[in-house]
């Protein structure tokens, strides 16, 4: 599985990337919303589009809601995990997004929660 991880906290991004790679996933990092959108759009022209996008909500350049909106404008069935330290009520994801494609993961979370959420999104069970 090919994953785009958009996270502006460098140490956290590296920890998540290492965990995901240990689970067999291919991970591309982006450090802000605009860089994430750029990486995503480039992947559409390649033979390795992203199966999953994990994006932080609060980031420089563009926030997670803007990232989601731009991604869904070109691929409305993209699976996305929105990671946030804010309450769910605070997160203003675009309302025209099919919620079955997005899951919200509340920070701080542990890697087991992340793995379970990925499995749920893809409806498969992988031994940890």
QUIBEL-V948572 format. One record per pair of residues at least 12 apart in sequence whose C-alpha atoms are under 6 Angstrom apart, sorted by the first residue. I is the first residue (numbers start at 1). J is the second residue. Records with the same first field share a line. If there is no record, write none. Layout:
I: J  J
This chain:
1: 25
2: 26  50  51
3: 27  50  51  52  53
4: 27  28  53
5: 29  54  55
6: 29  30  31  36  55
7: 31  56
8: 31  32
32: 59  60
33: 61  62  63  67
34: 61  62
52: 79  80
53: 80
54: 80  81  82
55: 82  83
56: 82  83  84
57: 84
65: 93
79: 101
80: 102
81: 102  103  104
82: 104
83: 104  105  106
84: 106  107
85: 106  107
